[in-house]
Amino acid sequence: MSTKKTISGKVVRVKQPERFQIEWRPWALDQLISKDHRVRTVWAYVESLELPGLYDKIESVEGKAGRDTVDPKILFSLWMFATIESVSSARQVAKLSERDLAYMWICGGVSVNHHMLSDFRTADSEVLNKLLTDTIATLLHQKLITLEVIAQDGVRVRASAGTDSFRREKSLKEHQQRAQAHVQSLAHQQEDGQPAQDARTQSAVERAAREREERIAQGTSATEGKPQERNRPGCSLQHDGSSSPQHEDGRRRVSTGLQCTTW
């Protein structure tokens, strides 16, 4: 959307975002997810599982009246992907299924709600927790995924690994223990109450937004009306660009120097 603005006595024409215009875009949902996105790994792995225990409970069968049931693999994949991203609230998963491309891709146009997700998660929680633990441990062991945790500002970050993780390969049993602790932690958060969990996450996000606005305001007020500052004191490596003779080992050494700036 084009508009005019008066800046310093000058009328300028600029293009501004239009976010309320309804548009028809010729895109398939699959085109919006990159080929190496980890949600594809999650779905491909779940698709390879039999999961007879989840299908045995379905009452919508051939020759019997009633609506079709949402494929349990969709619900399981949603919870598995949510667990990897440290989302424990059924309400939050339901919201993500409507606005987050990865969750929308799992659903593929199938509608889910938080009641359905919550019932699926709690119907046989021990079996589902064990299934989630085993699947996530396997993907961790194959280095196909990484777990995420929620930081204090509400942002998902990669879970920190211990120093021993960089010295040796973790065994499948160790990955299983890590996955089990992660799944149990999220299960406990869900038991504390979904509204409470949503409130904590929302509070963290709002606090981070306030702090970000305060930092922006401080940065703006600090730079207004001030002349450009000189470079701060510091040191840097400088390369004179000259070539160096070849040494006995066949390598060339680059000539560098240390340059320091002070006030």
N, C-alpha and C positions, 0 to 999 in steps of 0.2 A: 504494500500500500504506500503510495507516494504522498508526501505532505510537505508543507513549507514551515521553516523555522527561522526566527530572527535571532542571529547570533552576532553580538557586537555591532549592531546596526546594519548587518548584512542579512538579506533574506536568501536562505539556501533551500534547495530542493533535495530531499533525502527519501530513501526507501525505508519504511519501517515494517516490522514484522506484523503479519496478520494471522492470529492464532485461532480465530473463531470461524473462518471460512470453511465450509464443508466442501471437501474435494473427493473426487473419485480417482484413485490412483491404481494403475494397472500393475500391481505388485502381488506376488504370491507370498504368503507368510514365510515360506522356506527361504525366499530370497533375502529376507531381512536378517537371517542368522548366518554368520560366517561358517564356512565348512569346518574350521578347526575349533568352533565354540564347544566348550565342555558339556553343554546341555545335550549335544548330539551324542557324546560319549555315554552320558547317563542313560539316554533313551535306548541307544544301541545295546547297552549291557542289559537293561531291564527287558528288552524285547527278546534277548537270548535265553531268559529264564522261563521255566515252565509255570511256576507259581500255582500249582493245582489247588492249594488250600484257599486261595483267594477266589478262584472261579467256582469252587464247589458250593459256595454260599449264594450264588446268583440264582434267583427264582424266575427271571425272565428267560424262558426257554422256548424252543420251537413248538408251535401248536398250542401255546398257552397265552391268554390275553394279558395285556399289560404293556407298559412302556419299556423300551430298551434300557438296560443298565449301563452306566458309565463304565468303560473298561477299567478294571482294577489296576492295570498297568499304568494308566494315566494318573490315577490317584497316588499310586506307589512312587511313580517318577516325580510327581510334584513334591511329595514329602521327602524323597531322597535328595532332590536338588535343593529344596529348602533347608534340609539338614546340613548339606555341604556349605550353604551360605549362612548358617546359624540363624535361621528363621524358625521359630517354634510355635507361632500363633496361627491357628487355622484361619482366623479373620485376615491376618496379614497375607497368608498364602492366597486366599481368595481374591484379595485386592490386587496382588501381583499378577494373578492369572488374567486380569482384565487390562493391565497397563504395562507390564514388563514383557518385553519381546520373548525372552527365554521361556518364561512360564506360559505365555500365550502359545508359543510354538509347541510345547508339550501337549497342551489341550487341543490344539488343531481345530479350533472352532467348537469344541465340546464345552458346554456350560457347566461350571461347578460352583458350589457355594460353601460357606464356612461350616454349615451344619453337616453337609456331606463329607467334607474333609475331616471334621472333628470326629464324626462317627467312625470313619474308616481308621483314623489314628488310634482311637481308644477301644474299638471293638475287641481286639485281641492284642493289646499293647506289647505284651512280652514277646509274642511271636514276631510282631512287626519290628520291634526294637532289635531282635536278634537278626532278622533279615536285613534290616538297614545296616547293622554293624558289619555283617559279613560282606555285604555288597560294597560298602564304602571302603572297608579294609582291603578288599581285592583291588579296587581301583587305585587306592593309595599305593599299594605294593607295586602295581604296574606303572606307577607314576603318570597316571592318566588324569588325576585330579589333585587339588590341594584343598584343605579345609580352610574355612574363614571364621574369624571371630568378630564380635561387635566391639569396636573401640568405644571410648567414653563419649566421643562426639557423635555416636550413632552410625558411623561409617564402617562398612565391612572391610576388614583387612585380612591379609593372609596370616594364618596362625603361625606364631613363632615356633621354631624348632630348636631343640637343644643343641649344644655344641657338638655332641657326639654324632648328630645327624650328618655332619659334614665330613666325618672321618670314616664312616663305615655305612654300608647298606643296612637298612632296617629289615628285619625279618617279617614274614607275614603275620606272625604272632604279635609282634610289637605294633604293627599297624592295626591289628585287630583290637589290641588293648587301647590304643589311642582313639580309634573309631568308637569303641564302646563307651569310653569316658565322655566323648563328645555327644553321642546320642543320648546317654543318660542325663547329661547336663541339660540338654534341651527339653528332655521329657520332664525333668523336675520344674523347669520354667513353665511348661504348659500346665502342670499340676497346680502351680501357684495361681493360675487364673489367666486366661487370655486377655481380658480387659486390662489387668494389671501389667502384663507384659507389653501390650500395645502402648500403655501409658508411659512406661519406662523408656521404651524406644522413642516415642514421640517427644518425650521430655528431653532426651539426649539430643535429638535432631534440632529441636527448638533452641536449646542452649547453645549448640554449635553455631546456629544461624545468628543468634544475638551476638556471640563473641566475634563472628566474622564481620558483622556490620560495624561493631565497635572498632575493630582493627582497621577497617576501611576508612571510617570516619577519622580515626587518629592519624592515619597515613595522609588523608586529604588535607587536614588542618595543618599538619606538619610541613607540607610542601607548598601550600598557598602563600604567595608573596615572598618566597625565599629565592635568592639567586642560586644558580646551579652550583652545587658543591664540588670541590675538587675531589679527585680520586682519593679514597681512603688509603691510609698507609698499609703496606703489605708487601709481599715478596712474590716473585714469579720467575719461572725458568724461561730463559731466552735462548733462542737458537740463532747463531750468526749466519746460517744459510750456506756456510762453506762446506765443501766435501772433505772428508777425512781419509787418510791413507788406509789401505787394506792391511789388516793385521795377519799374524801367522795362522790364526784359526779360520781365515777366510772371511771374517766379518768386518764391517766398517763401524767405527765409533762416531756417533754424532756429537759435535762440539756444542756444549751448552754452558750457560752462565747463569748465576743467580743475581737478579736485579731487585733491589728493595727501594720502596718509596716512603718517605717520611714527611711529616708536616714541619 
